[in-house]
Amino acid sequence: MSIETLPAEVIDLIAAGEVIDSLLAVVRELVENALDAKATRVSVSLYPELWQVQVADNGRGMSLEDLKICASPHSTSKIRNSKDLWHITSLGFRGEALHSISQVADLAIYSRLKGRLDAVGWKVDYQQGTAITEEAIAIAPGTIVTASNIFGQLPVRRRGLPAPSRQLKAVQRLIQHLALCHPEITWQVKQNDRVWFHLSSGNNAQQVLPQFLRKVSSSDLQYLRLIEQQTTINHQPEYIHQPATIELILGLPDRLHRYKADWIKVAVNGRVVHCPELEQVIIAGMARTLPRDRYPVAFLHLHLDPSGIDWNRHPAKAEIYLHSLEYWQERVSDAIAQALKLNNSSVPQTFGDRRIQQVLKAAEATGNYEFGSSSPDQKSTNEIGSLELKAIAQVNKTYIVAEHSYGMWLIEQHIAHERILYEQLQDEWQIIPLDTPIVLNNLQKSQIEQLQQIGIDIEPFGEGLWTVRNAPEALATREDCQDALLELSWGGDLQTAQVATACRTAIRNGTELNLKTMQNILDRWQNTRNPRTCPHGRPIYLSLEETTLSRFFRRHWVIGKSHGI
């Protein structure tokens, strides 16, 4: 067969297949155009059985001249020349979306310019990238795009797509991701003319995420925003055009975690992307703060100079090349460490603690007041003053009672001390000689290899006997050193050995402490890197703020009633 040039209609269908390969792709391209048009409200209507999608927005709209060419091949308002491809500032930018949709569906676009009182609404119908009809219509400022009979000319493509339920789930996930990246947007999604779900706008993603992640409140999340000046990235001044911003929403490890790593999301400049290198940084940064086999909830959004990103990697723009990746890995790791610290701004609102909520809810049922947290915009009282904990008592020889300016905390002494010792062992893990060697018996081969792996010198000492001549410094002088070595021999890496050592050497519950010792534990614990949980992932403290106590004892209304007010 000889080589021949393909007809234009075949070329268009091939190009459309690269961009529009599912209902999800239709929704993605249309809603991204709506966001680029500076919309604050976006409505998505899905009719999966009819193969129809409609997206309406209140963005800036289009004139009739733009409507006539917006679905023509390679027509876009986002870029003008080849240099613009390396400085992408919009979500849609290739000029392929509307044209590609018109190749696989019937396309109707309604639009009216915003901000012009004399602007008239127009409707233009497209078929295969060509405008066939136009008419004036009554419409509010903004744009409505309806794609119907999707893949009607490609029945094989329809049959090859997943079941409608799976496609709808993918659409839902897309809207959720965009809502996190653009919290200022209000979303309404309908399915067959019935409201499927609704997402309200917020100041940041901390107020959006709880709307679709079950049993999560905004107080279970820590929000951190850091501004990077980008003055030392690989010593490359050509990439320095504007400051970068790191936004991090992190589920507090003592409150929130998941069985799967399905809510570790990374976004760059308004779009969630697949970036395993940064996802691993998040997982590593939360290591030994969560229970075993649990994963964090995290949303990382990098706002970077466009010249530091290459979007031209995948048609769906889900994968990117990120310049100075190692630098951003380091900065994200620092941001996670800062978010996990206990300080004025990182302590969440008291009412976020579900254990306290349950008590207050029970009291509310018989009282004449309504329980509720303050508005998302209102700062908690902890964010006003300094967080200085003062030990005042011990409960059941287990819990340290500490007060501060706005309430009190209960701290479990053993796991707080365990966190202190674990981080000390991480920083200074030393193996020292034993004054008297210890003899172990009946060790398996795997146990011997495990002890050697963590730096223990072990030698045969007879049939079924082995002698150990050194041990971790924290265990060397303990009476139970032999039992501790046996425990360390049962597997795990060096980190596991450090956790086991910290747990064994920490103050036991049931030990009576004086105020000086308790205060010393509090001071050292507050300065740890991850003070919220022990190395096993258990919460260390319970917060009882003054506002919580006041509501529970109804001080805000009982006093008034007693005085006849």
ABEGO torsion letter per residue (X at the ends): XBBBBBBAAAAAAAAAAAABABAAAAAAAAAAAAAAAGBABBBBBBBAAAGBBBBBBABAEBBAAAAAAAABBGBBAABABAAAAABBABABAAGAAAAAAAAABBBBBBBBBBGBAABBBBBBBBBGGBBABBBBBBBBBEBBBBBBGBGAABAAAAAABBBAAAAAAAAAAAAAAAAAABAABBBBBBBGGBBABBBBBBABAAAAAAAABBGBBAAABBBBBBBBAGAABGGBAAABABBBBBBBBBBBAAABBBABBAABBBBBGGBBBBBAAAAAAAAAAABGABBBGBBBBBBBBBBBBAAABBABABAAGABBBBBGAAAAAAAAAAAAAAAABBBAAABBBAAABAAAAAAAAAAAAABABBBBBBBAABBBAAAABBBBBBBABBBGGABBBBBBAAEBBBBBAAAAAAAAAAAAAAABBBBBBBABBBBBBGBBAAAAAAAAAAGBBBBBAEBGBBBBABBBAAAAABAAAAAAAAAAAAEEBAAAAAAAAAAAABBBBGBBBBAAAAAAAAAAAAABABAABBAAGBBABBBBBAAAAAAAAGAAAAAAAAAGX
